[in-house]
């Protein structure tokens, strides 16, 4: 059996890297980079300014209406040319384009989400060759369909009058959204290469997990082979990181596609678990196609052995929606993920890695890949596998109805087949969902009135909807990925109907869109919350990256450009007026917007987890940004954690303590996601804001597995007694043991709104030290400081904790990963560190 990659017969030649491009009609060819897009190439050549800076977005809409041509000259060597077959492998073309090799048309592409393998040896030459890709404007290409139809589809996030995005199988968010700009890109957005093949190659592998238990795993590797000549050989399946798991079987290949099954049994398998519940162990398999001693092709697969079930069925409380992993009901904690950049070639492997280290750091176990973006790159799902983050995968449809003609349906069918096959072996993949919010839109968004649809037309549009989402897509999932759950549209229950809180998953937007107070998060708890959120701004250090000082007011054209929700700024201000005192300047407003977002969302996170097992999921909108903007994100475009992400980390602790006040009762809740019962130490204190302890109590408690319990319940009236409510804080801390050295969760409860708290100016002292790659900051204050924000101007990275409440006369230690520093440099940082709390943001 071959032991190294050099013996594999398949030869590859990457076509990534240096290309040339031009605007159609222009004779001059300019340097370009692949993978990439026309915007990135125009920026690199100095033709356009940074699209994210100030209000440049509005100056760049001409680009979407132009055609763009790309070409590359390459030398084909004798070794590759000698192969029996050569295929052009293109992983992604955005979107309408014609591909030529040496002036021969070999592909007409109409879908951004479908990759291609094209046999092309007959068009290639030994030596110099040319590949050319001519992109057509997505706008000009789809406009005739809009004109022929004579009506407008209800794609209300498409920032144009024609709303052409529904016709193009292209990332919907490129056409604009209420958090993203309109940059309708064109380009070769994923890898492109030539592959030489001798005799045959592996076409596709599906690992079917027939039985998974602690005692035994039974797998079937369904392997599709693409032969170019007939021959007898072997297929060898071997696990590279667990000894004794291998299977080698003989094959007799004809010149048609061949499919074979290889059965693998694993005794006492190590299972794959989501983050927080165990190791995300992956079995590393190699699959080889052998012709004697020659390896014709080899693929590597990481396989996580687990069961994932979505339980969506009628029950005594309505209609359930929850996830069982390896037979265990598991509360889903996470967020909705949007593409990490408007220009997808800017999303590096390192940026994907950070997505998942940030998610794990915040105690998440699920991300939802939302249907207005893309089916993410392979690295995204690989990192999810490795980090134990389950993926809720939408098909790429959102907030609109879509065409139902034969060409469109066939295009989607190919898209579904390509992406289901590409993603189905990932342990992280939990479910497929047809679209985002279209069924909600049909019922509640008054589309017939807004778009003047006749009854006949609207009936036809709904029939097209049913064809696509209730027939074509479920059939494709059943055929290609039958072990996974599919449902047609999220949410199942609609927030406009309170009774729907008992039914399936829900997107609750009463807070924000409905202008309801944050306290409504307690009253509107569904079976599974798959969307909810509130906006904030980036902090000033991020805002400086895309603006100048004269832009730093809410009504400036630049701030309006970087706020895509029509009521966004006014809603942030409206909620802030209710809860906080007036900020003293723009920087303070930005800071308070983040505090408001975090503390408001905290109400929801805790309400969802307290309601377990009635509620079994909390996925907020949204994890990240695709450009610098005021949005619902917890992490801004530059990777800085907002106050929200720090709060998520606290609220999603596997074992946590929450305080909730209801009907004059102040309840301390203990919550555990763990599978084992464990003992903890609880310390409760009622103190004044300057540190005088009015009441203290310590207890040892056993917290049951997968459990929510009320640890203590006290009367608010009795707690306050004769004390001034505005000068009190109730603190409950949870430790591993009575040494009180291992704090794992703490909760702060205030008895009046934040604006009414008797906060005193806090002199927060800091001491910096450096040890083994970490900057250590120790903080203390003589009085309580709310939502302390520590920043280090000029240094990237996020502190281990931030936007926290600092108790009086108590030390708080936070760390920051940072490059090596001398003692002198640490001393200089001690002068640069910037510390802010709520009292510092107020006018008075």
N, C-alpha and C positions, 0 to 999 in steps of 0.2 A: 504493500500500500504506500502511495506517495507520502512523504513526510514534510515537504516544504512547497511553498507556493510556486517555485520556479518550474516544477514539474507539471503544473496545470497547463493544458494545451491552449486554453483561451488566451488570446493576446488582445490588449486594449491600447487605444490611443486617445487620450483626453483631447477634446476640442475646446475645453475651457480656456480662459485667459484672454490674450490679446486678440481683438477683432477690430473691424472698422465699421462705422455707421454713417448714415447721412439722412437728412430729411429728403423725402421724395421730391424730385424736381431740382435738387441741388447737385451740382457736379462734384463738389468737394467731399472727400471721405475723411472722417476724423477718427481718432483712436476711441475704442470702446472696450469694455470689459464684460466677459460672460463667465458665470451668470451675472445678470444685471438687468437694467431697464433703461429706456430712453431718457428719463429724468436724471438718473445718476450720471449717464454719459454726457448729457448737456451741462450738468453742474461741473463735471471734471474738466470739460473743455472751456469753461468760463463763459458759456453762452447764456446761461440763466443763473440767477442768484440763488442762494440757499432758499428752497421753497418753504422752510419752516420759520424763517426769520421774519419778524414783524408781520406785515400784511402782504408778503410776496405771493402768497397763494393766488390772489386775485389777478396777478399779472401773467399767470402761467396756464390759463385754461385753453389757450390756442393749441397747445401741444396735443391734446386729445383728438383734435380734428385733422391731424396730419398723418400721412403714411411714413413709415420709417424702415429703411433698408439696412441690413447687417451682412457683412461678408468676412470670410477668413480664408487665407491661402495656407495650405499645409502640405507637407511632404509625406507621402506614403512609402514606407520602406519595404524592402523585399520580404522580410519576415512576416509582416502583416498581410501584404498583398498575396502571399503564397497560401494563405488559409483557404479552406474549401468554400467558406461563406464569410461575408463581412456584413454586419448590421450597423446601421446608424441608430444609436440609442439616445433618445431625447426625453428627459424626465419632465420637462415643463416648458411650454410655449405660451406666451401671454400676448394675444389670444388668437385673433384672426391673422393667419399668415400662410404664405407659400414657401416651401423649402426646396431649394435647387442644389443638386450636385453637378458641377461642370455643365451648368445651364440646362440640366434635365430636371423637370418638376417631379419630385418624388413624394410630396406630402402636401395636402391642404388641411391646415389645422383650424378647428373651430371651437376648441375647448381648452381653457387654461388648466383644467384639473386632470387631464389625461396625458400620460406619457406614451411614447411610441417606440417600437423597434421596426426598422425598415430594412429589408434586404437590399443591398445597394452595390455589391461588388461589380456588377456589370457596368456601372456608371463611373467607377473609379479608375484612376491611372496610376501606374507605378511612377513615383516622383511627385510633381507638383499638381495639386488639385485645388478647386475652389468650392466652398459651400456658401450659399447665399440664402438669407431668410428675409422675405419681404413682408413686413407687417402692415396690415390695413387698419385704418382708424376704426376703433370699436364703435365710435359714434356714427361715422359715415356708413359703416357696414350694416348697422342695425336700423338706421333711420327708415329705409324703404319698408321694413316690416311694420314699423309704427304707422307709417302713412297708409299702407295697405289695410291695416286693421281698422283705422278710423276711430280708435278710442285709446285712452290712456290706462295702463295698468296702475294699480294703487301702490306703487313703490314710493311711499312718501318720504323716505330718507334719501332718495336719489335727487341730488340738488340740481335738477334741470327741469324744464317744462315738459319735455317729451318723455322723461323717465324710461330711458332705453335699457337700463341695466338688466331688466327681466329677460330680455332677449339673448343676452350674452352669457355664456357659461364662463363667467369671470368673477373674481372676488367682488361681492356686492359693495363692500365698504370703500372700494376705490372710487365709487361714484358719489361719495359723501355719506356722512351719518351724523347723529347728534352728538358725537364726540370726535369726529374725524374729518379731515379736509377732503376735497375732491381732487384727486390726482389719478386720472384714468391712464394707467401706464401701458406700455408695450415693451416686449423684450423677451430674450431667452432667460427665463427666470430660475431654471434649475440646470443641473449638469447635462452636458452633451458630450458624446464620445463615439468612437468607432470600436467595434468589437469583432475580432476575427475568431471564427469557430471551425474546429476540426470535427467532423462527423456528427456531433450532437451537442446540445446544451441542456441545462436544467431550465425549464420554462417557468414553473411555479411550484410552490410547496405549501400545502395546507396541513397543519398539525392539528388533528382532531383529538381532543381529550375525552376519551370514551368513559373513563372512570377515574376519579380522583378521590383518594381517601388517605388517611394516615398510614394505612397498611400497604396500599397498592395504587400505582398509577398505570393505566392502560392507554397507550397512545397509538394512533395510526398516522403515519406520515404519508399523505396522499401527494405523490410526486408526479408532476407533468413534465414530460421530456419532449424536446423539439429536435428530432434527428434530421440530418441532411443527407445521410446515406444509411443504409441498413447495416447492422453489425450486432454481434453478440458481446455482451459485457456484464458489468455488475453495477449495482447501486449499493453504496456503503453508507450506513447511518451510524454515527459514533458520538457518544457524549464525551466531551473533552475535559470536563471538570468533575465527573463522578466515574469512578472505575467500574468496569464490568458491564457497561451499557453500550452494546454495539450489535449491529445486524447487517449482514452482507448477503445480498440475494442476486441470483443471476437474472439477466434480462435478454430478450431477443427483440431488437428494435427494427421496425420497418421504417419506411420513409414518411409515414404520417405521424402526427402527434401521438404519443404514447403516455398512458397513465398507469402507474403502479402503486401499490400500497405496501408499506413496510410497517409492521407492528412491533412496538417496543413496550415491554413491561418493566416497571421500576418498583422494586420492593422498598417499603418504608421510605417513601420519597420525602425530600425536604420541600415543603410547600412555600408558595409565594404569598406574602401578606402585604396589605397596605401599610403605609407609614403609620407608626404608633402602635401597631398590633403584632409586629414581628418582622423578621428579615424578608426583604423582597428578593428571595433567592432565585437565580436564573440558571437553568441547565443550559450549558453551551454545547450545541450540537453542530457537527459538521456533516454535510450531505455531499457525497462525492459520486460522480459518474465516471466509471472506470472502463477502459478498453485495455485489458491485460494489465500491464504495469503503468500505463499512461492514464493520468487523470484528465479527462476531457473537460470537466467543469466541477466547480466546488462552490457551495454556498454555506454560510455560517448563520445559524439561527439561535437566538436567545429565547428559551421557552420557560415561562413561569407556570408551574403546576398549581392550579387553583380552580375553584368553582366560583363563578359570579352569577348570582340570580337577582333579577329585578322582580320583586313581588308587587304586582299591580292588579289587585282583585278586590271584589266586594268583601266587606267585613262588617262587623257590628257597628263600627263608627263611620262607615261610608265606603270609601274606596282607598285602599292602601297604596303606598308607593314607597318602597324601601329596598335596600340592597343587602343581600346576604353574601358574605365572602367566606368560602370554605365552611358553609353551613351556619355561620354566625351572623345574625342581624348586626349591621354596622352603620353607625351614624356617619353620614357623609358631611365632611367639613371642608369647605373650599370656596372657589370663586369661578366666575366666568372669565374665559381667556379670549382676548381678541389678538389679531396679528400684532407682533411686536414692532412693526414699522410700516409706514405707508409704502415704502420701497423695500420689497421683500428681500432683495439681495443684501440689504444692510443687516439682516438678522443672521448673525454668525453663530457658529456652534457654541462659542463662549456665552453668547446672549441667551441661547436656549438653556445652557447649563445653569445660568443664573436664575432663570424662571423657576427651575425645580429646586435649587438650593434655597431660594426665597420661600417657595411653597412649603418645603419641609421645615424650614426655620419657623414658620408660622403655624406648625402643627396641622397642616392640611393633609387630606387623603384623597381629594378629588378636584379635578379641573374640568370645566365644561368647555369644549371647543365649539364656540357659538357659530350659528349658521350663516352669518354675514361676512365671514372671513375666508379662510382657505382650509383644505385638508392639509394639516401641517407637514413639514418636512420629516423625513425618517428619523432624524436625530431627536426631534421632539418626543416621539413615542418611545425611542430607546431610552432617553433620560427618564421618562415617566416609568417605564419598566424598572429601571435601576433604582429609582427613588421611592417606589411604592405609591405612586400617585395614580389613582384610577382616572380614566378619561371617559367622560360623557361626550360622545361624538355626534354632533349634528351633521346632516347633509347640508350642503351650502345653499340654503334657501332661507330667507328671512323677511317677515313683515310685509308680504305682498302675495298676490296671486300670480300665476305663471301661465305661459302658453301651453296648449295641449295638442299642437299639431304633430304629425308623425315625425318630422325631422327633429323637433325639439325633444320629443319623448325618446327617440333613438339616441340622441346625443347624451341625454341624462342616463340612459341605460348603460352606455359605454362608460360614462363617468363613474357610475355606481360600481360597475364590475371592476374597473381599474383600482378604485380606492378600497373597496371591500377586500379584494385580494391582497392589496399592499399592506393593509392594517390588521387583518384578522388574526395573525399569529401573536400579536402583542398581548402580554399578560395584563397590561394596563387597561385595555379596551373593555369598557363595562357595558355599553349599550349604544344603539343607533337611534337617532331621532330624526324624523323627516324634515322638520323645519322649525323655525322660531316664530311663534306668535301669530301664524296665519289664521288658525282657527279662531283665536281670540279676535283677530281683525274682522273676520267674516261676521262674527256675532255682535261686536261692539263698536267698530270704527266707522260706521255709517258710510261705507264705500259707495253704495248705490246713489246716495244723495250727493256726496262730494264729487263724484266723477260722472254723474248723470247717466248711470247705466239703466237701460230698459230691463224689465223683468226677464225678458227672453235672453238678453246678453248676460245678465248676472247669473241666471240659471246655468248657462253654458260655461261661464267661468268657474262656477262651483263644480260642475261635472269634470272640467279639466283638472281641477284641484284633486278630486277624488281619484281620477285616473292615475295621477302622478304619485300621490302620497299614500293612497290606500290600496293601490294595486301594483304599480310598477316597482316602487322602492321596497315594499315588504316582500314582494316576490323575489327580488334580487337578494335581499338579506336571507330569506329562507333557503334560497338555492345555494348561496356561496358562504354563508356564515350562520348556519341554522342553530347554533348553540347560543346565539346572542339575542337579547331582547330588542324589539323595535316598536316604537309607537310614532304616530303620524305627526304630532305637533306638540310642542311644549309652549304654554302650560296646558295641562288637562283641565284644571279648575281655574276659573277667572276671578280676579280680585274684585271685579265689579259686583259679584254675587257673594255675599258673606257665607252663604251656605256651602259654597264651593271650597271653603277651607277644609272641608271633610273629604275632598275628592282629588286624589292624585297629586301631581306637583302643581305649584302655583308661582306666578310672578306677581308679587305684591308691590304695587306702585301707588298705594294710597298716600304713603309718605313720599314726598317729592312731587310727582305728577298731580296727585290729588290734594296736595297742600295740607295733609293731615299732620297732626303733631307726632313727634317721635314715640310718644306713649302708645300710639295705636299699634306699634309693633307687638305690644303685649297682647292686644286683643285680636290680632289677625295672625294666628299661628296655624299654618296648613299642615298637611301630612308630610310634605316635602317642599321646602322653599328653594326653588331653582333660580330665582332672580329677585333682587330687591337692592336698593342702593340710595346713595345721596352724594351730591357733588362736593368737591373742594378744589382749591387752587394748589399748584405747586408752591413751595416756599420761594422766597425772593432769590436765593442763590440759583435756582432753576429758571425763574422768570427772567433773570438777567441774561440768560443764554439766547433768548429770542426777542428781546425788547431793549429799549433804552429808557432812561429815567422819565422822559416826557410822556411815555406810554403808561406810566404806573397810576392809572385811575380806571375805574370800572367802565366808564363810558368812552374810553379812548378807542379809536378804530382798531388798534392792534389787539387790545384786550377783547374786543368784540369778535375779531377774527379768530382768536384762540378760545372762544366759547361758542360751541356749536349748538347748544340748546337755546331756543328762542327766549325762554324765560329763566335761563340758568342763573345769571348774575343776580337778578331780582329775587329769585327764590332763595339763594344763599343768604342774601341780605335780609330777607323777610324772616327766615328762621333765626338768624343771628340776633335780630332785634328783640325776639321773644326770649332768648336764653342768655344773652351776654350783654355786657355794657359796651358802649361804643368804642371801637378800636381807635387808637390815637393816630395811626398813619397806615399807609398801604401795606407795609411789611407786616404790621400787626394784624391787619385784615386777613392777609394770606395765612398767617399762622392760626388765627382764630377759625378760619374756614376749615382747616384740617382738624382742629380740636373738636369743632362742632360735628363734623362728619364722623369722627371716631367714636365720640361719646353717644351720638345718636344711633349709630349702627350697633354699638355695644348692647343697647336695649334689645335689638332684634336677635343678635347672636345668643344672648343669654335666655331669651324667651323660647327660642327654638330648642336649645339644649335642655332646658328645664322641662319641656313638654315631651321628651323621649319617654316611651316609644310611640306616642301618637304622632309626633313629628320626628322624622328620621333623616333630615338633611337640611343644610344651610349653605347654599352657594350664592355668594353676593355678587352683585354687578359693580365693579369689574376689577380684575387683578391689575391690569396694566394699561398703558397707552401706546398708540402707534405714532404719536407726535406730541410735542409739548402743548398742553391744553388744560383748561379747567374741565374736570370730568369726574366720573364716579370711581376712578381708579384708586387703589391703595398703594401703588408704586408709580411714580411719575416716569415720564419718558426717559429721563436720564438715569433711571435706576434707583433714585432716592426713595426710601420708604417714607410714605406719609404717616401721619399719626394713626391712620386707619390700619395699616399693616401691623404696626406694633400692637394695636388693640386686638387685632385678629389673633396674633400670637398668644396673647393672654387669654382671650375668650375661648380659644380652641385647645387649650392645654388638655392632655388626655385625662388628667384628674384635676378638677377645678372647684373653686368655691365662688358662689355668686350670692349677692344680697339683693333681695327684692322686697319692695314695700307694696302691700295690697290691703286696702280696707283696714287701716290702722294697725296692721300686723307687719312687722319687719322680720322676714324669713331669711335664714341662712341655708342655702342649698349646697349640697355636696354631689358632685357628678363624676362618674367614672365611665370611660370608654373601654377600660381594660377587661381582659377575660378572666382575671383572678381577683379574689377578695384580698384587700390589703389593709394594713393598719397605718394610721396617720395621726399627727398631733395638730390640734386646732387651738389657735389663740384668738380670743375676741377682746377688743378694746373699744370703749367709748371715750373719746378725748376731745379737748378743745383744740382749736386751730393753732394754739401756741404750745401744745404738748402736755397740758395737764390731763392726767388720766382720771376719768370719772368712774370708770368701771372696767374690770379686767377679769377674764376667765380663761382657763386652759383645760383642755380635755384630750384624751386619747380616744380615737374612734376607728371602727372598722368600716370601710366603704365597700359595698358589695360590687361584684362585677357587673358591667353594663347596667348601671343603676343610677337613678336620681332620687335623692331623699332630702327631706327638710330636717336639717340637723338641729336647728333651734328656731323658735318663733316667739317674738316678744312684742308687747304692745308699744306702738310708737309713743303713745301718751305717757306710758310708764318710763320708757327709755329717756324721754326728754325731761320729764319731771318739771323742775323749775328752771331748767337750763335754757339758754338762748339758742334756738335751733340754727341760727345763722352762724354760730360759732362752734359747731360740733361736727365731728366726723366719726363714723362707726367703721372700724377696721377689723376684718377677719383674715387671718393668715393660716395657711395650710403648710405644714412641714412634714418631712419624712419621719422625723422622730423628735423627741422632746429636747434635743440639743439646740434646736432652733437655728441650726447652721445650714439647713437644706430647704429653703423656701421654694415651694413648687407652685403656689398660687396664692394671690391675695386679692381681696375685694374691699373697695372703699364705698361707703354710702353716705350721701349728704341729704339733709332733711329739708333743704330749700333749693330753689333753682340757682344755677351757677351765678347769675347776675346779682342775686341777693346774699351770697356768701360774704361774711365779714373778713375777707382776705386782707392780710397785712403785707406791706412790702417785704419781700423776702431777700435777705442777703445770703446768697447761695455761694458757699466756698467750694473750691475745687482743688484737688491735688492730683497731678499727673505723674505717672511713672511708665516705664517701658520694660516689657519682659517677653522674650521669645516671640517676636512678631506681633505682639499686642500692645496697644496703647491702653493703659488702665486709668480710668478717671474715677476718683472717689469724691462724692458730693455730700454736702450736709447743709442744713438750714435750721435756724432757731425757731422758725414758724413753718406751718404747712405751706408748701408751694404746689399749686395745681398745674398739671400738664407741663412739667419741666421739659424744655426742648434744648438739647445740647448740640451745637454744630461746630465744625472745625473748618472754617473757610479755606478753600483751596485743596482740601483732601477728600478723595472719593471714598465710598464705602459707607456702610450703615452701622451704627452702634448696636450693641447687643440688646439694648433697651433704650427707649426714648419716649417723649410725651407721656411721662409717668407722674404720679402724685408722690411727692417727697415728704415723708413724715417729719415732724419737728424733732431735732436732736437725734436723728437716726442716720447712719451712713448708708449711702447708695453707691454701689460699684457697677460701672458699665465699662465695656471694652470695645475697641475698634481695631480690626486687622489693618496693619499699616506697615510700610516698608521700614527697614532697619533705621533706627534713630540713635544719635548720640545723646548723652545726658544734656549737652548744651542745646541740642535741637528740641529736646523735650521741654527744657526750661523756656524756650521761645514759644512753643505751643501753648504753654501755660498762660502766656500773655494774650494769645490769639483766640483762645476758646471763647465761644459765645453762648451764653445761657439765658433763656427766656422762660417766663411762666405767665399764667393768665393775668396776674396783677400788673405785669410789665406791659401788657398790650393795651391796657385801658387808657382812656383820656385822662382820668384822674387817678 
